[in-house]
Amino acid sequence: MIRSRKMMLASLALAVFTMPLAAHADQGRGYPRQIPDERLREQSVAGPAAVPNRVSIAQQGRGNGAGVLQTGSGNTAGILQFGQGNTGVITQEGSGNTACLIQAGRNLNGSVQQVGKNQSDGLLQNRWGSEVVPVQLCSADTTRQDLKAYAAPNPRADVRTRTRPMAQRQ
């Protein structure tokens, strides 16, 4: 389990460092270009500004790892981790995507991958499974108590336990 977490984080780091970054230059440098007879003028116009990407990560516990890789603009990603030994990764390619990954428990591995435009995905993991949740749950003020309404139920919760003390079971 530790080896797979290290491999996931190493592959995320490798993807970030090997990702080609594009640079755009204004050929006209913002100045009007002069035509010899001065009848026509051409001016460079800057394109629309890219909408920034947003990331929020909140962790309670120890030994948790989280990573986000965003390509494009206007993407929002949030990871909440409660517990220990959890690993979560969100990858977004495109624009206008929103993703939320919440992990509550121990040794959970999860990822959300979005390719395209205007997608919205929320995922809550606990030791009994995963559930689709609204992306608004990744806000900074969400507590572990708030997640109980969305979490997968304990399949053994309806199993009755013995109430006799150990000394009387013989």
N, C-alpha and C positions, 0 to 999 in steps of 0.2 A: 504494500500500500504506500509506504514512504517512497519507494523507488518510482512508482507511477506518478506520485505528486511531484517529485523532483524532475521527472521527464517532462511532465506537462508544463511546469514553470520554465524549464530550460528551453523547450520548444517555443514558448511564448516569447522569451527573451531573444532567442535567435530570430524569430519572425520580426520583432521590433527593430533589431539592429541591421537586418538585411533588407528591410523594406526600402525600395527606391523612393526618394522624395523628389517631387517635381517642383521646378522653379519656373515662375512665369515672369517674363520681362516685358516692360512697356517699350516697344520698339521706337515710339516717337518721343519717349522720355517726357511726355506731357507738354511739349512745345509744338506750336504749329509748324508744319513743314512748308517751306517757301517754294512755290513754283516760279520758274524764271519770269513769266509775264505777269505774275501777281494777280491774275484773274480768279484763280481757284485756290482755295486754302483747304488743307486737310488737318484735322486736329485729332490727336489721340484722346480717347475717352476711357477712363478706367472702368473695368467691369464691376458688377455688383460685389460687395464685400461678402466673403464667405461667412456663414453663421458658425460660431465656434461650437466645438463638441464639449460636452460636460460629463464629468465622472464623479461619483461619490462612492466611497468605500467606508464602511463602519464595521469594526470587529470588536466583539466581546469574548474573551476567553484567551486561549494561548495556542500557539502552533498553527495558526490559520494562515493561508496564503491566498491572495487575490490578484488578478491581473485583467486589464482591459486593453484591447487593441482596436482603435477606431481609424477607419479610412473613409474620408468623405467629410461632409459638414452637417451641422445641426443634429448630431446624434447625442443621445443621453443614455448613460449606463449607470446603474447602481447595484452595489453588492453589499448585503448585510450578512454577517456571520456571527452566530451565537453558538458557543461551544468550543471544541478544540479539535485540531487536526483536520480542519476542513480546507478544501481547495476549490476555488471558483474562478472561472474565466469567462469573459464576455468578448466576443469578436463581432464588430460591426463594419460592414462594407456598404457604402451607399450614403444616403442622406435622409434626415428626418426620422431615423429609427429610435425607438425607446425600448430599453431592456432592463429588467429587474431580476436579480438572482438572490434568494434568501436561503440560508442554510442554518438550520437549528438542530444541533445534535453533535455527534462526534464522527470523525473520519468520513465525511461526506465529500464526494467529488462531483462537481457539476459544471456545466458550461451551457452558454446560450450563444448561438451563431446566427447572425442576420445578414443576408445578402440582398440588397435591393433598396427600395425606398418606402418610407412611411409605415414601417412595421412596428408592432407593439407586442412585446412578450414579457410575461411575468411568471416566475417559477419559484415555488417554495418547496424545499426538501427537508424531510426529517427522516428518522430511522425507519419509519413505516411506509415511506413512499414519497411521491411528489405530487403537487397540485398546481394548477394554473391559478394565478392570483393577479389582481390589478397592479399595474406598474407603479401606482401611487404609493404602494406599501414600502417602497425603497426610500421614503423620506427619512430625514435624519432623526425624527422624533418617534419612529416606530420602535416599540419594545417587544420583547419576547412574549409578553402577555397578550399584546395586540394580535399576535399570529395564531392564537389558539382557534379562532373562528374559521381560519382557512386551512389549517394543518390536516394532513391525513390522520384519521383516528387510529388509535392503538388497536390492532386486531384482537389482542388478548384482553381487552378491557372488560368484556362481558364474562370472562371465565371466573368462576367462583374460586376463591382460595380457602384453604382450611383455616379454621379459627381456633382449633384446639392447640394448646401449648405442646411443645415437643415432648415433654415428659409424659403426657397422657396418650401419645400415639403408639405406644408399644403394645 
